[in-house]
Amino acid sequence: MTPRQRSRNRGRNVAARGGDSILRPLPILSCLGLLLLISVPAFCQESGIFDAIYLDRLGLLNPQLSGARDIGLAGTGVAWTEDVQSLTSNPAGLTAISRVEAVVGFNHQANKIGITYFGEYNEFSPVTTSLDAFAVAYPLPTYRGSLVLGAGVFSYQNSVTEALWTGLNAYDGDEERSTFLLEGALKGWVAGFGLSLAPQTDIGISFEYVRGDLDVINSLEYGTPGEEILYRDTYTDLLTIGGWRFHLGLQTRPWRDASFGFRITTPTILTCTGESVYLAEDVVGTDVTVVEDELRRIEEEIHLPYQVSLGFSQGYGPLRLSIAIEHAGWAQTTVNGHRLHDSNMQNALASALNKRLGLELSYPDIPVRLYMGYAQLAAPLRLLDSGEYDAEYYVIPKPVEESREQRLLTGGVGLFMSDNILLEAAISHDIYERRTVPESNGLSDVEQKFDKTRLLMTFSYRF
């Protein structure tokens, strides 16, 4: 394989994996999806497809829930909540806290990810355990109603992921072997308050600073079957993401045992900085020759749009039923001031409407309460029109990304150990699929199946 052919393969590998998210190099100057900078044809430079895919993979479009109770009720906390987790679900709920409260939570996540790469199935199961949340609430005495201050740190993305998959590339017959390692955390530092305006109406505001550090290594080895030489491209990225937003909440109780909740999250302004290193090597047995070494600096500004949540909760004796809907106009997302379009100027992201349902069972004389929930989470990625780009020496198919709606099943239990101590546990199970289809032959070169299970433990103490 000549250097010119190698350059061709680099471009082809990027384009053919356009929908393979964090599992392949990123073809543009972007840290949105674990930035990996390389030279590619013009259409990739002008397309927002890859930025959109990576925003989704980082969890910024559908961030995971925090807190065992909110997980157990499938995220319906906007309608009715009474603990310090209200800081992110609906800060107006802080007003229900009458004593100083401290909460600490832990998260254990087991993922089963299956990748079919040019017809060859690979499976890996990354597992992570991390701190989910730590928060405190402090009620202040007031002449009328209540004023409660709160602050905490919440985990949205915390992972150590290692993957390996192989396959025979159908475009040119190369055998390929990919390895991927991601270590990083994305957390929200939140401070806010809840205030009673009237006996049946509360408001709340919280400010959140989002920060995350990501270390990424992505390596691809490829070569013609039977040849001794292999070509290895390795991308190493050290990234920092930081930004801020506000959560504005309202809760009102129009009649007995009923609660209506509203939350709006202001647009999130993020900056991404770091550096990316590209290393190209020729491998013959144990001999490794470096043929290219490149270092780039990354600086980007990302604007995520507003999000609106509405919820209603009604109690029926020992049962409480809660429903919630969430809307986010993801098509308004911009990177460095530009919306994310494909080369045909179609939006790479679409508005999403999530629907949630939660059920809680509790008896006054029994120190146990049970949670269960169900949610349908709309896929923000669009099914994009495909196309081809004719470059010198090769043809690059533009990817089509199909994201199927996620369905989330949850359950949990809360145990009152005493008047001061509450121990809660919740489990969620999430299954969904994605695939990438290039137009050239209609073959889906990458299909991904995700099976995610989360277990959360939350310990609350009221002084």
C-alpha positions in Angstrom: 0.0 0.0 0.0 1.5 3.3 -1.1 1.3 6.5 1.0 -1.3 7.8 -1.4 -3.4 4.7 -0.8 -2.9 5.1 2.9 -4.2 8.7 2.7 -7.2 7.4 0.7 -7.9 4.8 3.4 -7.8 7.4 6.1 -10.5 9.4 4.4 -12.5 6.4 3.6 -12.4 5.0 7.1 -13.6 8.3 8.5 -16.5 8.7 6.0 -17.6 5.1 6.1 -17.9 5.3 9.9 -19.7 8.5 10.0 -22.3 7.2 12.3 -20.0 5.1 14.4 -19.8 7.9 17.0 -17.1 7.7 19.6 -16.0 4.4 18.1 -14.2 6.0 15.2 -12.0 9.1 14.5 -13.8 12.4 14.2 -13.1 14.0 10.8 -13.4 17.7 11.7 -11.9 20.1 14.2 -14.3 19.3 17.0 -14.1 18.0 20.5 -17.8 17.2 20.6 -17.3 13.6 20.2 -13.8 12.9 21.5 -12.0 15.0 18.9 -9.7 13.2 16.6 -8.3 15.5 13.9 -7.2 14.3 10.5 -7.3 15.5 6.9 -10.5 14.6 5.0 -12.4 15.8 1.9 -14.2 19.1 1.8 -17.8 17.8 2.4 -16.7 16.3 5.8 -15.3 19.7 6.8 -18.6 21.4 6.0 -21.0 18.9 7.4 -22.4 19.0 10.9 -23.4 15.3 10.9 -20.5 14.2 13.0 -20.8 17.0 15.5 -24.5 16.0 16.0 -23.6 12.3 16.5 -21.0 13.1 19.0 -23.1 15.4 21.1 -25.5 12.6 21.4 -22.8 10.1 22.3 -21.4 12.3 25.1 -24.8 12.3 26.7 -25.4 16.1 26.3 -28.7 15.6 24.4 -30.3 13.1 26.8 -28.2 13.4 30.0 -28.7 10.6 32.5 -30.9 11.1 35.5 -29.5 11.5 39.0 -30.9 10.3 42.3 -32.5 6.9 43.2 -36.0 8.3 43.6 -36.0 10.2 40.3 -34.6 7.2 38.5 -37.2 4.9 40.1 -40.0 7.2 38.9 -38.5 7.4 35.4 -37.6 11.1 35.7 -41.0 12.5 36.7 -39.6 14.6 39.5 -40.6 17.8 37.8 -44.2 17.2 38.8 -43.6 16.5 42.5 -40.4 16.2 44.5 -39.5 16.8 48.2 -35.7 16.4 48.5 -32.4 18.1 47.6 -32.4 16.3 44.2 -34.9 19.0 43.3 -31.9 21.2 42.4 -31.9 19.7 38.9 -35.3 18.2 38.5 -37.3 21.2 39.7 -35.7 23.6 42.2 -39.2 24.7 43.4 -39.4 21.4 45.2 -36.8 22.5 47.7 -39.5 24.3 49.6 -40.8 20.9 50.9 -37.6 20.5 53.0 -38.1 21.6 56.6 -34.8 20.3 58.1 -31.2 20.4 57.1 -30.6 17.6 54.7 -27.5 15.9 53.2 -27.6 13.3 50.4 -24.9 11.1 48.9 -25.5 8.7 46.1 -23.6 6.1 44.2 -24.0 4.8 40.6 -23.1 1.4 39.1 -23.6 1.0 35.4 -23.2 -2.2 33.3 -23.5 -1.8 29.6 -23.7 -4.5 27.0 -22.9 -3.1 23.6 -23.0 -5.2 20.4 -21.4 -3.9 17.2 -22.0 -5.6 13.8 -19.2 -4.3 11.6 -19.5 -5.3 7.9 -21.4 -8.4 9.0 -19.0 -9.5 11.8 -20.5 -9.3 15.3 -18.5 -8.0 18.2 -19.6 -7.6 21.8 -18.2 -5.9 24.9 -19.5 -5.1 28.3 -18.0 -2.0 30.0 -18.8 -1.5 33.7 -18.4 1.6 35.8 -18.9 2.6 39.4 -18.9 6.2 40.5 -20.3 8.9 42.8 -23.7 9.9 41.5 -24.4 12.9 43.7 -23.6 14.8 46.8 -25.9 17.6 47.9 -27.1 19.6 50.9 -30.2 21.7 51.6 -30.6 24.3 54.4 -34.0 25.8 55.2 -34.1 29.3 56.5 -36.9 30.6 58.8 -39.2 33.2 57.1 -42.2 35.2 58.2 -44.4 33.4 55.7 -43.8 30.2 53.7 -40.3 28.8 53.4 -37.0 29.6 51.8 -34.6 26.7 51.3 -31.0 27.0 50.0 -29.3 24.0 48.3 -26.0 23.1 46.6 -24.5 19.9 45.2 -22.6 18.1 42.6 -24.3 15.7 40.2 -22.7 13.2 37.8 -24.1 13.1 34.2 -21.4 11.1 32.4 -18.7 9.0 34.2 -17.1 6.1 32.4 -14.1 4.0 31.7 -14.9 2.3 28.4 -12.6 -0.1 26.6 -13.7 -1.8 23.3 -12.1 -4.0 20.6 -13.7 -5.1 17.4 -12.6 -6.5 14.1 -14.0 -6.9 10.6 -13.4 -7.2 6.9 -14.1 -3.9 5.2 -16.4 -4.5 2.3 -15.2 -1.5 0.3 -11.7 -2.6 -0.4 -11.1 -5.9 1.3 -8.9 -4.7 4.1 -8.9 -6.5 7.5 -9.4 -4.0 10.2 -8.9 -4.0 14.0 -10.1 -1.1 16.1 -9.4 -0.4 19.8 -11.0 2.3 21.8 -10.4 3.6 25.3 -12.4 6.4 27.0 -11.9 7.7 30.5 -13.8 10.8 31.7 -16.4 12.4 33.8 -19.0 15.1 33.2 -20.4 16.7 36.3 -22.8 19.5 37.2 -22.0 21.8 40.1 -25.4 23.3 41.2 -26.5 25.9 43.7 -30.0 27.4 44.1 -33.0 28.1 46.2 -36.7 27.3 46.6 -39.2 30.0 47.8 -42.9 29.8 48.7 -44.8 32.6 47.1 -48.2 31.4 48.5 -49.5 28.5 50.5 -50.0 26.5 47.3 -47.3 28.0 45.0 -43.5 27.6 45.0 -40.8 28.8 42.7 -37.1 27.9 42.5 -33.9 28.9 40.6 -30.6 27.0 40.4 -27.4 27.8 38.6 -25.4 24.9 37.2 -21.8 24.9 36.1 -21.0 21.8 33.9 -17.5 20.6 33.6 -15.9 17.4 32.3 -12.4 16.0 31.4 -12.1 13.3 28.8 -9.1 11.3 27.8 -9.5 9.3 24.6 -7.3 6.8 22.7 -8.7 5.5 19.4 -6.5 3.1 17.3 -7.2 1.5 13.9 -5.0 -1.2 12.3 -5.7 -2.2 8.8 -4.0 -4.1 5.9 -4.5 -6.4 3.0 -5.1 -10.1 4.1 -1.9 -12.1 3.5 0.5 -9.1 3.5 3.0 -8.8 6.3 2.7 -5.0 6.8 0.0 -3.4 8.9 -0.9 0.3 9.0 -1.9 1.8 12.4 -3.5 5.2 13.0 -3.7 6.3 16.6 -5.5 9.3 17.9 -5.1 10.6 21.5 -7.1 13.5 22.9 -7.1 15.3 26.2 -10.2 17.4 26.4 -11.9 19.7 28.9 -15.6 20.8 28.5 -17.0 23.6 30.7 -20.2 25.6 30.6 -23.2 27.0 32.5 -27.0 27.1 32.5 -30.0 28.0 34.8 -32.9 25.9 35.9 -36.2 27.8 36.6 -38.9 25.9 38.4 -42.5 26.2 39.5 -44.8 24.0 41.5 -48.4 24.5 42.4 -51.0 22.4 44.2 -54.4 23.2 42.7 -56.3 20.7 44.9 -55.7 18.1 47.5 -53.0 15.5 46.7 -52.4 17.1 43.3 -49.2 18.9 42.1 -48.4 20.6 38.8 -44.8 21.3 38.0 -42.9 23.3 35.3 -39.2 23.6 34.6 -37.3 25.5 32.0 -33.6 25.1 31.5 -31.9 28.0 29.8 -29.6 27.4 26.8 -26.3 25.8 27.8 -23.2 27.6 26.7 -20.2 25.2 26.6 -16.5 25.7 25.7 -14.3 22.8 24.7 -10.5 23.1 24.9 -7.7 20.6 24.7 -5.2 19.0 22.3 -5.3 16.2 19.8 -2.3 14.0 18.7 -2.4 11.9 15.5 0.3 9.2 15.1 0.6 7.1 11.9 2.8 4.0 12.0 3.8 1.1 9.8 4.0 -2.2 11.6 6.0 -5.2 10.4 6.1 -7.9 13.0 7.6 -6.2 16.1 9.2 -3.4 14.1 7.2 -0.1 14.2 8.1 2.9 12.0 6.5 6.3 12.7 5.6 7.9 9.4 3.5 10.9 10.6 3.1 12.7 13.9 0.7 15.7 14.3 -0.4 17.8 17.3 -3.3 20.2 17.2 -4.9 22.6 19.7 -8.7 22.6 20.1 -10.9 25.5 21.0 -14.7 25.5 20.4 -17.9 27.1 21.7 -21.1 25.0 21.8 -24.6 26.3 22.4 -27.3 23.8 23.4 -30.9 25.1 23.2 -33.5 25.6 26.0 -35.4 22.6 27.5 -38.9 22.7 28.9 -40.5 20.1 31.2 -44.1 19.8 32.4 -45.5 17.4 34.9 -48.6 16.5 36.9 -48.9 14.3 40.0 -52.0 13.0 41.7 -52.3 11.0 44.9 -54.9 8.3 45.4 -54.6 7.0 48.9 -51.3 5.1 49.1 -50.7 5.5 45.4 -49.2 8.5 43.6 -49.2 8.7 39.8 -46.9 11.2 38.0 -46.6 12.0 34.4 -44.1 14.4 32.6 -43.2 15.5 29.1 -40.0 17.2 28.1 -39.3 19.2 24.9 -35.9 20.3 23.6 -35.3 22.1 20.3 -32.1 20.4 19.4 -32.2 21.7 15.9 -31.1 25.1 17.3 -27.8 23.7 18.5 -24.8 25.6 17.2 -21.0 25.0 17.2 -18.9 28.1 16.8 -22.0 30.0 15.8 -23.1 27.6 13.1 -26.1 25.2 13.2 -25.5 21.5 12.5 -26.5 20.8 8.9 -25.6 18.0 6.5 -24.1 18.9 3.1 -27.7 19.3 1.8 -28.3 21.9 4.5 -30.8 19.7 6.3 -30.7 19.8 10.1 -28.6 17.0 11.6 -30.6 17.2 14.8 -34.4 17.3 15.4 -36.6 18.5 18.3 -37.3 15.8 20.8 -40.3 15.1 23.0 -39.8 12.7 25.9 -42.7 11.1 27.8 -42.4 9.8 31.3 -44.7 7.9 33.7 -44.0 7.1 37.4 -45.9 5.3 40.1 -45.2 5.5 43.9 -46.7 3.2 46.6 -46.4 4.1 50.3 -48.4 3.6 53.5 -48.1 6.0 56.5 -47.6 3.1 58.9 -45.0 1.2 56.9 -41.5 2.6 56.6 -41.1 1.5 53.0 -42.1 3.0 49.7 -41.9 1.5 46.2 -41.2 3.2 42.9 -41.7 2.1 39.3 -41.6 4.0 36.0 -41.5 3.9 32.2 -40.2 6.5 29.7 -40.0 6.9 25.9 -37.0 9.0 25.0 -37.1 10.5 21.4 -33.9 10.1 19.4 -32.6 13.6 18.6 -30.5 12.5 15.6 -32.3 12.6 12.3 -32.3 10.1 9.5 -30.2 12.1 7.1 -30.3 12.0 3.3 -27.3 10.2 1.9 -25.0 11.1 -0.9 -21.5 10.5 -2.4 -18.5 12.7 -2.8 -16.1 12.0 -5.6 -12.5 12.7 -4.6 -9.3 12.0 -6.4 -8.7 8.2 -6.3 -11.8 7.2 -4.4 -15.5 7.7 -3.7 -16.7 8.4 -0.1 -20.3 7.5 0.9 -21.9 10.0 3.2 -23.4 8.2 6.2 -27.1 7.9 7.1 -27.7 7.7 10.9 -30.8 6.0 12.1 -31.6 6.3 15.8 -34.5 4.4 17.3 -36.5 5.6 20.2 -35.2 4.5 23.6 -37.5 2.8 26.1 -36.6 3.0 29.7 -38.0 0.7 32.5 -37.3 1.6 36.1 -38.0 0.5 39.6 -36.9 1.2 43.1 -37.5 1.1 46.9 -37.0 3.6 49.7 -36.5 2.4 53.3 -36.9 4.7 56.3 -34.2 3.5 58.7 -35.3 6.1 61.3 -36.8 9.6 61.5 -33.5 10.9 60.2 -32.3 8.4 57.7 -33.6 7.3 54.4 -32.0 4.7 52.2 -33.1 4.4 48.6 -32.1 2.1 45.7 -33.3 2.1 42.1 -32.6 0.2 38.9 -33.1 1.2 35.3 -32.9 -0.8 32.1 -32.6 0.8 28.7 -32.4 -0.9 25.3 -32.0 0.8 21.9 -30.4 0.5 18.5 -28.5 2.6 16.0 -27.2 2.0 12.6 -25.2 3.7 9.8 -26.1 3.2 6.1 -23.9 4.4 3.3 -25.7 4.9 0.0 -23.2 3.3 -2.3 -24.5 -0.3 -1.9 -27.2 0.0 0.7 -25.1 -2.1 3.1 -25.3 -1.2 6.8 -21.6 -1.2 7.6 -22.2 -0.5 11.3 -25.0 -1.6 13.5 -25.0 -0.9 17.3 -27.2 -2.4 20.0 -27.1 -0.9 23.5 -28.3 -2.7 26.6 -27.7 -0.4 29.6 -28.5 -1.2 33.2 -28.0 1.3 36.1 -28.1 0.6 39.8 -28.3 3.7 42.1 -28.0 3.9 45.9 -28.9 7.1 47.7 -28.4 7.8 51.4 -30.2 10.8 52.9 -29.8 12.2 56.4 -32.0 15.0 57.9 -30.6 16.7 60.9 
